[in-house]
Every structure is written in structure tokens, then in C-alpha cells.
Amino acid sequence: MKLKQLVSNIIVELTRIQSAAAPPWREDDDFPLPRMIAVDGERTLYVSKKIDDLIDLVSLQIHSSDSELGKRIGTSELHSIVRRAFGPALAAIDLDHGISENAKTALSNVRLFVEQSINREKLRYEHCFGCTLFSRLLIPDFAIGAVRFETRMRWLERKRAEGDISLTTYRRTKKVWSGSKIRARKSSFESMGESDVLDAISDCPYVCSITTDGYSLGLGREKALIAARLALTSIALLWQTPSKRLDGFNLAYDRTVHFQTAMAFHEGHILTSRTKIHLTVDGNFSEEKWGSLVEERENYFSTAQEIIGYNLSLTDVPRANLVRALFHAILWFHEGCRDRSPLIAIVKFAAAMDALACGGGENGILCLFSARLGLKGDARVFSDGTTLKSAVSVIYGYGRSRTMHGSNERIGTDWSNNSARAEQLARLCLSSCMEWAGENRDKDDPKLMSGL
């Protein structure tokens, strides 16, 4: 149904309920009160569930028909704007006029409201997340592309200097982070901002900041979160077991340090297991070692910057084909590291390798290993003598494909060992491909990573 017809249907329904004796409400409506849309600061307009449903369809059509708009704002955010737009748009029409004329006027006003609400020049946000990163080891500020890491005290100093935080909020936050107690503050917009800072950063020693340009607040936040996770994953990949490192490299937004406690009963005894979900880097890690890693892996980190830039860009980026494949791979790898189900983690690690192999399946992954790491299918890659071909067959064939297609007869067995192997193989593939991409900056064909 065309937009104008949808708006016409809204006007027909509005005309019907305007003559009703009571506000529209039906028992089968899941919203417990009469529905209303604000017209301005004082007036509201009663609407029905049917009108709300039609507004939802209008919003979806606007989002899907405008590719530029669809890149900059999410569907739920746009729906909220479109719904607000219909308040003054419907209040401005004269129901005695023709439906077609009113629909044209209302739709024009809705479009204007949306355009003014999503002014690209004003869509610039700095998203800040508390981050554990290296925990108590405090190192100088650094950035991986658009992702900036600072100790929280240095971040606080910067935000104060930039005028984003008041002097009072700055002093009180600094006291809290220094371990001092502060008096309760009188409720105000500024005090709410102070609470937001303390809640968002929490007790994390670092702050991760990403500036998005051209995206709405909600979609920009999602882009910023992905960028932060990509940056943390690129750091974790430098260790043998990235999943353990990512247990320590947490965004406060994603999860907090916590204990998992499980209890079971057996023959009159209570059996309890406790696991702390939080690890940090090795005890002998230092600022000097971090500096050496960054210097040694310059090509690797330059690729990480490209991947993050691809995620945040509204326009085409150089080497989009190659970087897109790497973006898919590192995103899948991150999700595999975070997943607590060994079998589902295998599905994600296999997907990461398959993305690097351009969807070539088992043979494509073996080809990738041969090209990037010089390992043939008959190479014994694990201490028990398991060959690369055998490991990939189990991980991709059973772990990924049969699980996804519902035919994995081994689904009830323990997959933790194979999950660890999948992580190691995916790490080798991803790390070597990122290094190769950094060394070959003139290449854009992802198939070249497999030597094709």
C-alpha cells in the first residue's frame, strides 16, 4: 500500500473516532489506557490501535524507501519520530476537507518533521563506555582507529576541559573515584548527569570513547558498541586464548565482573562450584610489553583500524570488499569468544573462518590455512596427532553445518575440547589474514587471502 493511501486510512479512522462519545479503546488492545499522541506542549490527540498500526506501516515504508535515511537511523527510532510527527500533522488538517487533500498535506508535514529531526549536520555523538581493559595496569592513552582508550581520570579531565562536565560534577566524580564518600546532591539535570557518568563508567579503570558522525543516537550507539568490541577483540587476538582475555576486557555496558555459582545435591551432600568471570592480562604484562606489541604488529593494527572505520562509515571506504570479509570474520570471532555454549561457539568460530575463506566451506578453509600459514591438510596440528583436515571436518562439518541444519547426532556430547580447537584455528586464520591485509594495502579481493 502506498504512503498516501496509508495516511488516507489514518484520516478516515481519525474522523470516525472524533465523533465517538468516549476515547477509543478496545478490550483486545494490549495497551491498558486510551492511546494519545502529543500535538504540542499542551494538547494531545486521541488515536486508536488501528491508527498506531498504520503509523507503524508508514514509518517502515519511509525507512525502506529512503536508503540514505535507512543508513542513519534505526527502525524503532524512526517510528518514534514519525509517531510524534503525526500529532501536529493531524491536528493541522481540517476534517471537513477532502481525504486526498488532507492526506497530501499531512504526509508533507510528516516528511518535513522527520527531515528536521534527523539533521545530519547535528548527528554527531561521542559515546563513552566504562572498560576494564588492562584492569589495574594503567597505560598511556591510545587509540585503534576511532576507538579511544583512556584511564578514567584522564577521560574526566578531558571532558571537563571540553566543557561537557561541570566543575561540580568533575570534583564530585573525582572524589568518588578516589574512594571518598560524597553527600547526596539536590535533584537537577546536572545531578542526573553526574549519576549517569558514575553509572556508565562504574568501577572500570578505563573509558572507551567512539565518536559517530551522521548516525542517530540509537544507531550510533550500536555502531560505537560494535567498534569498541572490534577493538577489544583485536587486542585479545594477540594472546593464545582470546576468549579468556575478553573475559577481562569488558565494557561495563556489556557485562560486569561477576561470579557464577552452581549447586547440586548428591547422596546428602551439597556440591557447589564457583567461577569468577573476569580475567586480566598475564601478571608480568607491562606498559613496555604493550608498547612493543603495538610496534611489532603495526600492519595488524592498521587493518584493525580499517575494519573499525568500515563499521563506522556512512560512505564507501577503500578496499571495501576485503575489509568487509575481515569485518564479518572478527565480528563472528568476538561472538564465539563470548558464547558460553561450546557448540554454539564452534558455529561462530567456523563462521569466522568461512568468512575469511569467502564461503568456501571446508576446502576453502584448508586452502586459507595453506596460503596464509603454510599448513596442509595432513599437518598434525594438535598434540594428540589430529590433522588439520580432520579438525576442520569436525568443526565445520559436524560443529557448524550439521548443527545449523538439525542433523548433528553428536549434539548431546561434550564439545568443549573442539570449541577450544575451533578458537585456536580461527585465531590463527584471522590474525594472519589481518597481518597480510596490512602488508598488502593495494589488495581488495578477499580471495587473495587464500591464494586464489
Secondary structure, 3 states (H helix, E strand, C coil): CCHHHHHHHHHHHHHHHHCCCCCCCCCCCCCCCCEEEECCCCCEEEECHHHHHHHHHHHHHHHHHCHHHHHHCCHHHHHHHHHHHHHHHHHCCCCCCCHHHHHHHHHHHHHHHHHHHCCHHHCEEEEEEEECCCCCCCCCCEEECCEEEEEHHHHHHHHHHCCCCCHHHHHHHHHHHCCCCCCCCCCCHHHHHHHHHHHHHCCCCEEEEEEEECCCHHHHHHHHHHHHHHHHHHHHCCCCCHHHHHHHCCECCCCCCEEEEEEEEECCEEEEEEEEECCCCCCCCCHHHHHHHHHHCHHHHHHHHHHHHHHHCCCCCCCHHHHHHHHHHHHHHHHHHHCCCHHHHHHHHHHHHHHHCCCCHHHHHHHHHHHHHCCCCCCECCCCCCEHHHHHHHHHHHHHHHHHCCCCCCCCCCCHHHHHHHHHHHHHHHHHHHHHHHHCCCCCCHHHHHCC
